[in-house]
Amino acid sequence: MEAIGALLILLLAARALGALVERISLPSAVGEMLAGMILVTVAQFAGPQQTILAGLPENETLAHVADLGIFFLLLMAGVEMQLSDTVHDARKSFVVAFGGVALPLVAGIALGFAFLEDGPQRTAQALLVGVALSITAIAASAKILQEFGLLRSEAGRVLITAALFDDIFGLFLLALLSSIIASGALPSAIAFGLLLAKVISFFVVTGLLGVHVYPRISKEIHRRQAAEIEFGALVVMALCYGFLAELLGLHWAVGAFMAGLFMERSRIGKRPHKSMRLMLNALTAGVLGPLFFAWIGLQANLTALVEIPGFLIVLIVVAFITKVLGGGIAAVAVGYDRQEAAIIGVGLAPRGEIMIVVISVALAAGLIDSTTKDPVAQHLFSALIVMALANTVLAPLVMRVLLRSPR
């Protein structure tokens, strides 16, 4: 009964706050994470007598639902990403994506080493900061472009495709981070080569299955007009990919992403793809996504604002500036003028689903220890959440100023 009550409270709060922030042109995930933060703050003031509220952050049922949220969010992200659509302007997008990943990644790692105290997990924690800073929230970027009427422009297409590449880079980095968490140090040259071989093997095997096997199964199921069986087949495929990822020492979340990635319209047909998207969107955007983001908010501690304000301010500023500079300089290099390059750089600044998944994996693996004496390490998870929220809010505000200024 307590688990049902916890789910009810969290879902209602997440949906309400998500709808509220959408009215001010922000992604619903911002409100959903805020809902979790507010609930955990209220629980601290309410005292232990409020058993449902007090036990929300440690509720095992919510933790399992959050894992389901990760699974379906990445499955949905893969379905939404049409690989065939990235062919146009792929070279420009790749260069922009590389610039938008490399500079924040290096700056984030340097920031981690500068602020984190020496310890066995310092290397992995510094890499976590770098990975978190390097990933773009494609949904938030698309929403910002749509709001300003730029989604169908060439710069908009390049930006969205670059954000897609960012997600793929992020998943590669997640594999590396998982290896470091397991070993506690950077892998040797041989270990890194082995990890790279495993990653390549995984992508090759899943790619071949996704291109040549699954579309035939999907079309056969669709001929029988059994949408629910087709949806089940997609989930089974995602679970198989996740199991294969774990066998190769990667995180299972990569498998869910890859299963969705190869379910393209061109391979399985328009109608099957549309029905899959509708069912996935209803489940993910309607229930599991809001619960996942609210659960993330529950794990964040707003005392980070008081305990480590210096690190938090530097983190937010560095995260924003390095994305704008990295993506913007790369955009200039491939032929865009300064204003277009600035728009592309700012459009890459929001952080969202994939970044949250990466840091939640790190949290589950014990990389972030709330009992440590190092205040930055203790509040690192909360600081990264606040950074994601701040950058997602800053991006449309700066974009509005850029579009008002003359060329």
C-alpha positions as CSV (number, residue, x, y, z in Angstrom):
1,M,0.0,0.0,0.0
2,E,2.9,2.4,0.8
3,A,4.4,1.7,-2.6
4,I,1.1,2.5,-4.4
5,G,0.8,5.7,-2.4
6,A,4.4,6.7,-3.2
7,L,3.8,6.1,-7.0
8,L,0.6,8.1,-6.8
9,I,2.1,11.1,-5.1
10,L,5.2,11.1,-7.3
11,L,3.3,10.8,-10.6
12,L,0.7,13.5,-9.7
13,A,3.4,15.9,-8.6
14,A,5.6,15.2,-11.7
15,R,2.7,15.6,-14.2
16,A,1.5,18.8,-12.5
17,L,4.9,20.5,-12.4
18,G,5.8,19.2,-15.9
19,A,2.6,20.7,-17.4
20,L,3.3,24.0,-15.5
21,V,6.8,24.5,-16.8
22,E,5.7,23.7,-20.3
23,R,3.5,26.8,-20.2
24,I,6.7,28.9,-19.9
25,S,8.3,27.1,-22.9
26,L,10.6,24.8,-20.8
27,P,10.9,21.0,-21.2
28,S,8.5,19.0,-19.0
29,A,11.5,17.1,-17.6
30,V,12.6,20.3,-15.8
31,G,9.3,20.5,-13.9
32,E,9.3,16.7,-13.2
33,M,12.7,16.9,-11.6
34,L,11.6,20.0,-9.6
35,A,8.6,18.0,-8.3
36,G,11.0,15.4,-6.8
37,M,13.2,18.1,-5.3
38,I,10.2,19.8,-3.7
39,L,8.8,16.5,-2.4
40,V,12.1,15.5,-0.7
41,T,12.4,19.0,0.8
42,V,8.9,18.9,2.1
43,A,9.6,15.4,3.6
44,Q,12.6,16.9,5.5
45,F,10.4,19.5,7.1
46,A,7.5,17.2,7.7
47,G,9.4,14.8,9.9
48,P,9.5,11.0,10.2
49,Q,5.8,10.8,11.0
50,Q,5.0,11.4,7.4
51,T,6.1,7.9,6.4
52,I,5.2,8.0,2.7
53,L,7.0,11.3,2.1
54,A,9.9,10.5,4.3
55,G,10.6,7.2,2.6
56,L,10.3,8.3,-1.0
57,P,14.0,8.6,-1.8
58,E,14.8,5.1,-0.5
59,N,11.6,3.5,-1.8
60,E,12.7,0.3,-3.7
61,T,9.6,0.2,-5.8
62,L,10.3,3.7,-7.1
63,A,13.9,2.7,-7.8
64,H,12.7,-0.2,-9.9
65,V,10.3,2.0,-11.8
66,A,13.1,4.5,-12.4
67,D,15.1,1.6,-14.0
68,L,12.1,0.9,-16.3
69,G,12.0,4.7,-17.0
70,I,15.7,4.6,-18.1
71,F,15.0,1.5,-20.3
72,F,12.0,3.0,-22.1
73,L,13.4,6.5,-22.3
74,L,16.4,5.2,-24.2
75,L,14.3,2.9,-26.3
76,M,12.1,5.9,-27.2
77,A,15.2,8.0,-27.9
78,G,16.4,5.4,-30.4
79,V,13.1,5.2,-32.1
80,E,12.9,9.0,-32.4
81,M,16.4,9.1,-34.0
82,Q,16.1,8.3,-37.7
83,L,19.6,7.3,-38.9
84,S,18.6,7.9,-42.5
85,D,17.7,11.6,-41.7
86,T,21.3,12.2,-40.4
87,V,22.8,11.6,-43.9
88,H,22.1,15.2,-45.0
89,D,24.7,17.6,-43.6
90,A,26.3,14.7,-41.7
91,R,29.8,16.0,-42.1
92,K,28.9,19.4,-40.7
93,S,26.9,17.9,-37.9
94,F,29.7,15.5,-37.0
95,V,32.2,18.3,-36.8
96,V,29.8,20.4,-34.7
97,A,29.0,17.5,-32.4
98,F,32.7,16.7,-31.9
99,G,33.5,20.3,-31.0
100,G,30.4,20.4,-28.7
101,V,31.6,17.2,-26.9
102,A,35.4,17.5,-26.8
103,L,35.6,21.0,-25.1
104,P,33.0,20.4,-22.4
105,L,34.4,16.9,-21.8
106,V,38.0,18.1,-21.2
107,A,36.8,21.2,-19.2
108,G,34.6,19.0,-17.1
109,I,37.4,16.5,-16.3
110,A,39.7,19.4,-15.4
111,L,37.0,20.9,-13.2
112,G,36.5,17.6,-11.4
113,F,40.2,17.2,-10.7
114,A,40.4,20.9,-9.6
115,F,37.6,20.7,-7.0
116,L,37.4,17.0,-5.9
117,E,39.7,15.8,-3.1
118,D,42.2,13.1,-3.8
119,G,40.7,9.6,-3.3
120,P,40.1,6.2,-5.0
121,Q,37.1,7.4,-7.0
122,R,38.4,10.8,-8.0
123,T,39.3,9.8,-11.6
124,A,35.9,8.3,-12.2
125,Q,34.1,11.2,-10.6
126,A,36.1,13.7,-12.7
127,L,35.2,11.7,-15.8
128,L,31.6,11.7,-14.8
129,V,31.6,15.5,-14.6
130,G,33.2,15.7,-18.1
131,V,30.6,13.2,-19.5
132,A,27.7,15.1,-17.9
133,L,28.9,18.4,-19.5
134,S,29.5,16.8,-22.9
135,I,25.9,15.5,-23.5
136,T,23.1,17.6,-25.1
137,A,19.4,17.2,-24.5
138,I,18.1,16.6,-28.0
139,A,14.4,17.0,-26.9
140,A,15.1,20.3,-25.2
141,S,17.1,21.5,-28.2
142,A,14.4,20.6,-30.6
143,K,11.8,22.3,-28.5
144,I,13.9,25.5,-28.4
145,L,14.3,25.5,-32.2
146,Q,10.6,24.9,-32.7
147,E,9.7,27.8,-30.4
148,F,11.9,30.2,-32.5
149,G,10.9,28.8,-35.9
150,L,14.3,27.4,-36.6
151,L,13.6,23.6,-36.6
152,R,13.4,23.3,-40.4
153,S,16.3,25.7,-41.2
154,E,19.7,24.3,-42.2
155,A,21.3,25.4,-38.9
156,G,18.4,23.7,-37.1
157,R,18.9,20.4,-39.0
158,V,22.6,20.5,-38.3
159,L,22.1,21.3,-34.6
160,I,19.6,18.4,-34.1
161,T,21.8,15.9,-36.0
162,A,24.8,17.1,-33.9
163,A,22.7,16.5,-30.8
164,L,22.0,12.9,-32.1
165,F,25.8,12.4,-32.5
166,D,26.2,13.8,-29.0
167,D,24.0,11.1,-27.6
168,I,26.0,8.4,-29.4
169,F,29.2,9.8,-28.1
170,G,27.6,9.9,-24.6
171,L,26.8,6.2,-24.8
172,F,30.4,5.4,-25.8
173,L,31.6,7.4,-22.8
174,L,29.1,5.6,-20.6
175,A,30.7,2.3,-21.6
176,L,34.1,3.8,-20.6
177,L,32.8,5.2,-17.4
178,S,31.3,1.9,-16.4
179,S,34.6,0.2,-17.0
180,I,36.4,2.8,-14.7
181,I,33.7,2.4,-12.0
182,A,34.3,-1.3,-12.1
183,S,38.1,-1.1,-11.9
184,G,38.5,2.2,-10.0
185,A,41.0,3.6,-12.4
186,L,41.6,4.5,-16.0
187,P,42.1,1.3,-18.1
188,S,45.5,0.4,-19.4
189,A,46.2,0.6,-23.2
190,I,45.4,-3.1,-23.5
191,A,42.2,-2.8,-21.4
192,F,41.1,0.2,-23.3
193,G,41.7,-1.6,-26.6
194,L,39.7,-4.6,-25.3
195,L,36.9,-2.2,-24.2
196,L,36.9,-0.5,-27.6
197,A,36.7,-3.9,-29.3
198,K,33.8,-4.9,-27.1
199,V,31.9,-1.7,-28.0
200,I,32.6,-2.1,-31.7
201,S,31.5,-5.8,-31.5
202,F,28.3,-4.8,-29.8
203,F,27.4,-2.2,-32.3
204,V,28.3,-4.5,-35.3
205,V,26.2,-7.4,-33.9
206,T,23.2,-5.3,-33.0
207,G,23.5,-3.3,-36.2
208,L,23.4,-6.5,-38.3
209,L,20.4,-7.8,-36.4
210,G,18.7,-4.5,-36.5
211,V,19.1,-4.1,-40.3
212,H,18.6,-7.7,-41.5
213,V,16.6,-9.6,-38.9
214,Y,14.2,-7.5,-36.9
215,P,12.5,-5.6,-39.8
216,R,11.4,-9.0,-41.3
217,I,10.0,-10.1,-38.0
218,S,8.2,-6.8,-37.5
219,K,6.7,-6.8,-41.0
220,E,5.4,-10.4,-40.5
221,I,3.8,-9.5,-37.2
222,H,2.3,-6.3,-38.7
223,R,0.7,-8.3,-41.5
224,R,-1.2,-10.1,-38.8
225,Q,-2.3,-6.7,-37.4
226,A,-1.1,-7.6,-33.9
227,A,0.3,-4.2,-32.7
228,E,0.6,-5.4,-29.1
229,I,2.7,-8.4,-30.2
230,E,4.8,-6.1,-32.3
231,F,5.4,-3.9,-29.3
232,G,6.3,-6.9,-27.2
233,A,8.7,-8.0,-29.9
234,L,10.4,-4.6,-29.7
235,V,10.7,-4.8,-26.0
236,V,12.1,-8.4,-26.2
237,M,14.6,-7.2,-28.7
238,A,15.7,-4.3,-26.4
239,L,16.0,-6.7,-23.5
240,C,18.2,-9.1,-25.6
241,Y,20.4,-6.2,-26.7
242,G,20.7,-5.1,-23.1
243,F,21.7,-8.6,-22.0
244,L,24.3,-8.7,-24.8
245,A,25.6,-5.4,-23.7
246,E,26.0,-6.7,-20.1
247,L,27.8,-9.8,-21.4
248,L,30.3,-7.6,-23.1
249,G,30.8,-5.5,-20.0
250,L,28.7,-2.5,-21.1
251,H,25.7,-1.0,-19.5
252,W,22.3,-2.6,-20.4
253,A,20.9,0.9,-21.2
254,V,23.0,1.0,-24.4
255,G,21.1,-2.1,-25.6
256,A,17.7,-0.4,-25.2
257,F,18.9,2.6,-27.2
258,M,20.3,0.4,-30.1
259,A,17.0,-1.6,-30.3
260,G,15.1,1.6,-30.9
261,L,17.7,3.1,-33.2
262,F,17.3,0.4,-35.9
263,M,13.5,0.5,-35.9
264,E,13.3,3.0,-38.7
265,R,10.3,3.8,-41.0
266,S,12.3,2.8,-44.0
267,R,13.0,-0.7,-42.6
268,I,9.7,-1.7,-40.9
269,G,7.2,0.5,-42.8
270,K,5.3,3.7,-42.0
271,R,2.3,2.2,-40.2
272,P,4.3,-0.1,-37.9
273,H,6.6,2.7,-37.0
274,K,3.8,5.1,-36.2
275,S,2.0,2.5,-34.0
276,M,5.3,1.8,-32.1
277,R,5.9,5.5,-31.5
278,L,2.3,6.0,-30.3
279,M,2.5,3.2,-27.8
280,L,6.1,4.1,-26.6
281,N,5.2,7.8,-26.3
282,A,2.1,7.0,-24.2
283,L,4.0,4.7,-21.8
284,T,7.2,6.8,-21.6
285,A,6.0,10.4,-21.8
286,G,2.8,9.6,-19.9
287,V,4.0,7.5,-17.0
288,L,7.5,6.2,-16.8
289,G,9.4,9.3,-18.0
290,P,7.8,11.6,-15.4
291,L,8.3,9.0,-12.6
292,F,12.0,8.7,-13.6
293,F,12.7,12.4,-13.6
294,A,10.8,12.9,-10.4
295,W,12.8,10.1,-8.8
296,I,16.0,11.8,-10.0
297,G,14.8,15.0,-8.3
298,L,14.2,13.0,-5.1
299,Q,17.9,12.0,-5.1
300,A,19.0,15.6,-5.4
301,N,19.7,17.6,-2.2
302,L,19.1,21.3,-2.5
303,T,21.6,21.9,0.3
304,A,24.2,21.8,-2.4
305,L,23.2,25.4,-3.1
306,V,24.4,26.3,0.3
307,E,27.2,23.8,0.9
308,I,29.1,24.1,-2.4
309,P,27.9,27.4,-4.1
310,G,31.3,28.2,-5.6
311,F,31.6,24.9,-7.4
312,L,28.0,25.0,-8.4
313,I,28.4,28.5,-10.0
314,V,31.6,27.5,-11.8
315,L,30.0,24.2,-13.0
316,I,27.0,26.0,-14.5
317,V,29.1,28.7,-16.2
318,V,31.7,26.2,-17.6
319,A,29.0,23.9,-18.8
320,F,27.2,26.6,-20.7
321,I,30.2,28.4,-22.1
322,T,32.1,25.3,-23.3
323,K,29.1,24.0,-25.1
324,V,28.5,27.3,-26.8
325,L,32.2,27.7,-27.7
326,G,32.8,24.1,-28.7
327,G,29.8,23.8,-30.9
328,G,30.0,27.4,-32.1
329,I,33.7,27.3,-33.1
330,A,33.1,24.0,-34.9
331,A,30.1,25.6,-36.7
332,V,32.3,28.5,-37.9
333,A,34.9,26.0,-39.1
334,V,32.3,24.3,-41.4
335,G,31.1,27.6,-42.9
336,Y,28.5,29.3,-40.7
337,D,28.6,33.0,-39.9
338,R,29.1,34.1,-36.3
339,Q,25.4,34.5,-35.4
340,E,24.4,31.1,-36.9
341,A,27.3,29.5,-35.1
342,A,26.3,31.2,-31.8
343,I,22.7,29.9,-32.3
344,I,24.0,26.4,-32.9
345,G,26.3,26.6,-29.8
346,V,23.5,27.8,-27.6
347,G,21.1,25.2,-29.0
348,L,23.5,22.5,-27.8
349,A,23.6,23.8,-24.2
350,P,20.5,22.1,-22.7
351,R,21.2,18.9,-20.8
352,G,18.5,16.2,-20.3
353,E,17.6,12.6,-20.6
354,I,20.8,10.9,-21.7
355,M,22.9,12.9,-19.2
356,I,20.4,12.1,-16.4
357,V,20.7,8.4,-17.3
358,V,24.5,8.5,-17.2
359,I,24.6,10.1,-13.8
360,S,21.9,7.9,-12.4
361,V,23.9,4.8,-13.5
362,A,26.9,6.3,-11.7
363,L,24.7,6.9,-8.6
364,A,23.5,3.3,-8.7
365,A,27.1,2.0,-9.1
366,G,28.1,3.8,-5.8
367,L,30.3,6.3,-7.6
368,I,28.6,9.2,-5.7
369,D,28.9,8.7,-2.0
370,S,26.8,10.9,0.2
371,T,28.7,9.9,3.3
372,T,32.1,11.1,2.1
373,K,33.8,14.1,3.9
374,D,34.6,15.8,0.5
375,P,31.7,18.3,0.2
376,V,31.9,18.4,-3.6
377,A,31.9,14.6,-4.0
378,Q,29.0,14.4,-1.4
379,H,26.8,16.8,-3.4
380,L,28.1,16.0,-6.9
381,F,24.9,14.3,-8.0
382,S,22.7,17.3,-6.9
383,A,25.2,19.8,-8.4
384,L,24.9,18.0,-11.8
385,I,21.1,18.0,-11.7
386,V,21.1,21.8,-10.8
387,M,23.6,22.3,-13.7
388,A,21.3,20.5,-16.1
389,L,18.3,22.6,-15.0
390,A,20.1,25.9,-15.1
391,N,21.6,25.3,-18.6
392,T,18.2,24.1,-20.0
393,V,16.6,27.3,-18.7
394,L,19.5,29.6,-19.9
395,A,19.5,28.3,-23.5
396,P,16.1,29.8,-24.6
397,L,16.8,33.0,-22.8
398,V,20.1,33.5,-24.6
399,M,18.7,32.3,-27.9
400,R,16.0,35.0,-27.7
401,V,18.7,37.7,-27.2
402,L,20.7,36.3,-30.2
403,L,17.8,36.4,-32.5
404,R,16.9,40.0,-31.6
405,S,20.5,41.2,-32.4
406,P,21.3,42.3,-36.0
407,R,23.6,40.1,-38.1
